[in-house]
Amino acid sequence: MILKDILSQPPVSTLIQDSCSLKGRPLFLSLICHYSENGYSIRYFKYDSPLSSEASEMEQLKLSWKTCIVDGNEDMVSVENSWISEIKNGNVLIAIDSLSPLLLNWTVGEVASALKNLQKTTTASVIALVHGDVHDKHNLQTLNYIFPCHLTVRRAQGCNICSGIWRKTSGKITDSEEHYSITDKWELKDVKEFIETQSAVVTDSLPKSAVPKSTFKLGLNAREEKARSQVVLPYIRKQNESSSETSKGKIIYEVEAPDWDDEDPDDDLEI
């Protein structure tokens, strides 16, 4: 399972995509807290406008963050330089909260290029949050190519569900759906495989003469079906017998007059 696997060591880059149905920040902060406790130096870049509740959450986690104001007049290179300037020796984790303000001010190509350069020039791991409801499918698919580990959180059947895809450096692709919970101490708990139960679908019984929609009349009405059922085909003969079982599976052939015709027009038969 992906959530359990990434706890041991963070992937090169991880993207958490949330929506209005379920916030991804609790899982985002839980992973950051876990990596911080395991010796990683966290460099937290806050691009979303921090709410009072989020500030208290950060104080509770004892994490320092750098509030970044997105300026549309500057280029993406300056944002990339701000990430690289915070990287020092050792295990460093760049936390970006979130990519949505960046994608609203720069193109997805510019943001993807900055993330690619960060991965090429440094050994730091990256974990980022993005709000899926804000962006179109093209931007989200482009981010999916940049981040080897893509986690999408949603709410289903009263549980927090994480759908994950992890493309490892060995070429192996792992995907899973897991439900999880976050404790008051920001610990990731109750990670189990999620199997969605499909509700029984009641299918309406189709009429006997159901046919695809067409400009031609392909079906039969009741009168035509009745007439068809009364047609006696030439190769079927019925024989009235006392027992119906003895006549099952038999083909009765009735001798007709032409079978006894003695004429030999070709004069090649010995009659």
C-alpha positions in Angstrom: 0.0 0.0 0.0 1.3 3.4 -1.0 0.6 5.3 2.1 2.5 2.8 4.3 5.4 2.6 1.7 6.0 6.4 1.6 6.2 6.6 5.4 9.5 4.8 5.4 11.1 7.1 2.9 9.6 10.0 0.9 9.5 9.7 -2.9 11.5 12.1 -5.0 8.3 14.2 -5.3 4.8 13.7 -4.1 1.6 15.6 -5.1 -1.5 15.6 -3.0 -4.6 16.6 -4.9 -7.7 17.5 -2.9 -11.2 18.9 -3.7 -14.1 20.5 -2.0 -15.3 17.1 -0.8 -12.2 16.4 1.3 -9.3 18.7 2.2 -5.8 17.3 1.6 -4.0 19.6 4.1 -4.4 17.1 7.0 -2.7 14.4 5.1 -0.1 16.9 3.8 0.7 18.1 7.3 0.7 14.5 8.7 3.4 13.4 6.2 5.4 16.5 6.9 5.3 15.9 10.6 6.3 12.3 10.1 9.3 13.2 8.0 10.3 15.9 10.4 10.4 13.4 13.2 12.5 11.1 11.1 15.4 13.5 10.6 14.3 15.5 7.6 14.8 19.3 7.5 11.5 20.8 6.4 11.4 23.9 4.2 7.8 25.0 4.2 6.6 27.5 1.5 3.1 28.9 2.2 1.5 30.3 -1.0 -2.1 30.0 0.1 -3.3 32.8 2.3 -3.0 31.3 5.8 -6.1 31.1 7.8 -6.1 31.5 11.5 -6.9 27.8 12.0 -4.0 26.8 9.7 -1.6 29.0 11.7 -2.6 27.3 14.9 -2.1 24.0 13.2 1.5 24.9 12.2 2.2 26.2 15.7 0.9 22.9 17.1 3.2 21.0 14.8 6.1 23.3 15.8 7.0 23.9 12.2 8.3 27.1 10.8 7.1 28.3 7.5 7.8 31.0 5.0 4.8 32.9 3.8 5.3 33.7 0.1 3.3 36.3 -1.7 2.8 35.5 -5.4 3.8 38.4 -7.5 2.6 38.0 -11.1 5.2 40.6 -12.3 8.2 38.4 -11.4 9.1 35.3 -13.4 9.0 31.7 -12.2 12.8 31.6 -12.0 12.8 33.8 -8.9 10.3 31.3 -7.3 12.6 28.4 -8.2 15.6 30.3 -6.8 13.8 30.8 -3.5 13.3 27.0 -3.3 16.9 26.2 -4.0 18.3 28.9 -1.6 16.7 27.1 1.3 18.3 23.7 0.5 21.3 22.8 2.6 23.2 19.6 3.2 21.4 16.6 4.6 17.9 15.3 4.1 15.8 18.3 3.0 12.1 18.2 2.2 10.6 21.1 0.2 6.9 21.5 1.2 4.8 23.6 -1.2 1.4 24.7 0.1 0.1 25.0 -2.5 0.7 25.0 -6.2 -2.7 26.5 -7.1 -1.6 30.2 -6.7 1.4 29.5 -8.8 -0.7 27.8 -11.6 -3.1 30.8 -11.5 -0.3 33.3 -12.2 2.1 31.2 -14.4 1.5 28.6 -17.1 1.7 24.9 -16.1 4.7 24.6 -18.4 6.7 27.2 -16.4 5.7 25.6 -13.0 6.6 22.1 -14.3 10.0 23.4 -15.7 10.8 24.9 -12.3 10.0 21.6 -10.5 12.0 19.6 -13.0 15.0 21.9 -12.5 14.7 21.5 -8.7 14.7 17.7 -9.0 17.7 17.8 -11.4 19.9 20.2 -9.5 19.3 19.1 -5.9 18.8 16.0 -3.9 15.8 17.4 -1.9 12.5 15.7 -1.9 9.4 17.7 -2.8 5.8 17.4 -1.4 3.2 19.7 -2.8 -0.5 20.3 -2.4 -2.9 21.3 -5.2 -6.6 22.0 -5.2 -8.1 20.0 -8.0 -11.3 21.9 -8.3 -9.5 25.1 -9.3 -7.7 23.7 -12.4 -8.6 22.0 -15.6 -7.7 18.4 -16.5 -4.8 19.4 -18.7 -3.0 21.1 -15.9 -3.6 18.3 -13.5 -2.4 15.7 -16.0 0.8 17.7 -16.6 1.5 17.7 -12.9 0.9 14.0 -12.8 3.8 13.5 -15.2 6.1 15.7 -13.1 5.3 14.0 -9.8 6.2 10.3 -9.6 3.8 9.9 -6.6 0.3 11.3 -7.1 -2.2 11.0 -4.2 -5.8 12.0 -4.7 -8.0 12.3 -1.6 -11.8 12.1 -1.6 -14.7 11.2 0.6 -16.6 8.0 0.0 -18.9 5.8 2.2 -18.2 8.0 5.2 -14.4 7.4 5.0 -11.3 9.3 3.9 -10.1 7.7 0.7 -6.7 8.1 -0.9 -6.2 6.9 -4.5 -2.5 6.7 -5.2 -0.2 6.0 -8.1 3.6 5.7 -7.6 6.0 5.3 -10.5 9.2 4.1 -8.9 12.7 4.7 -10.4 12.9 1.0 -11.2 10.0 1.3 -13.6 7.5 -0.4 -11.4 4.1 1.3 -11.1 2.1 0.8 -7.9 -1.5 1.9 -7.5 -3.9 1.5 -4.6 -7.0 2.8 -2.9 -6.8 3.1 0.8 -8.9 4.6 3.6 -7.1 6.4 6.4 -7.6 8.6 9.4 -5.6 11.4 11.0 -5.3 11.5 14.8 -5.3 14.7 16.9 -1.5 14.4 17.0 -1.3 14.4 13.2 -0.5 10.7 13.0 -1.6 8.6 10.0 -3.6 5.7 11.3 -6.0 3.0 10.2 -4.5 2.6 6.7 -6.3 -0.2 5.0 -7.1 -1.2 1.5 -10.4 0.2 0.3 -12.9 -1.9 -1.6 -15.8 0.1 -2.8 -19.1 -1.7 -2.5 -21.3 -1.2 -5.5 -25.0 -0.7 -4.9 -27.3 -3.1 -6.7 -28.4 -1.6 -9.9 -32.1 -2.2 -10.8 -32.3 -2.6 -14.5 -35.7 -2.1 -16.1 -36.9 -5.1 -18.1 -36.6 -4.3 -21.8 -39.6 -5.0 -24.1 -39.3 -8.0 -26.2 -39.1 -6.0 -29.4 -36.4 -3.6 -28.1 -34.2 -2.5 -31.1 -31.7 0.2 -31.6 -33.0 3.6 -32.6 -33.3 3.9 -36.3 -35.2 5.8 -39.0 -36.4 2.4 -40.3 -39.0 0.2 -38.6 -37.1 -2.8 -37.4 -39.6 -4.1 -34.8 -42.9 -5.8 -35.1 -46.2 -4.8 -33.5 -48.4 -7.2 -31.6 -50.5 -8.2 -34.7 -47.4 -8.9 -36.8 -45.8 -11.0 -34.0 -49.0 -13.0 -33.7 -49.1 -13.6 -37.5 -45.4 -14.7 -37.5 -46.0 -17.2 -34.7 -48.8 -18.9 -36.7 -46.7 -19.4 -39.8 -46.0 -23.1 -40.5 -42.5 -23.4 -41.9 -42.0 -25.9 -44.8 -39.5 -28.1 -43.0 -41.6 -28.5 -39.9 -44.3 -31.1 -39.8 -46.5 -31.8 -36.8 -47.9 -35.2 -36.2 -50.8 -35.8 -33.8 -49.9 -38.6 -31.6 -51.2 -39.8 -28.2 -47.9 -39.1 -26.5 -46.0 -35.9 -27.2 -42.7 -37.4 -26.0 -42.5 -39.8 -28.8 -42.6 -37.0 -31.4 -40.0 -34.9 -29.8 -36.9 -34.4 -32.0 -38.4 -36.2 -35.0 -38.7 -34.7 -38.5 -41.7 -36.2 -40.3 -41.3 -36.3 -44.1 -44.5 -36.6 -46.1 -44.2 -38.3 -49.5 -45.4 -36.2 -52.3 -46.6 -37.1 -55.7 -43.5 -36.0 -57.7 -41.5 -38.5 -55.7 -43.2 -41.3 -57.6 -42.8 -39.8 -61.0 -41.8 -42.6 -63.4 -40.8 -40.3 -66.2 -37.1 -40.3 -67.2 -36.5 -37.3 -69.5 -32.8 -38.1 -69.8 -33.3 -41.8 -70.5 -30.4 -42.7 -68.2 -32.2 -44.5 -65.4 -33.2 -48.2 -65.3 -36.7 -48.3 -64.0 
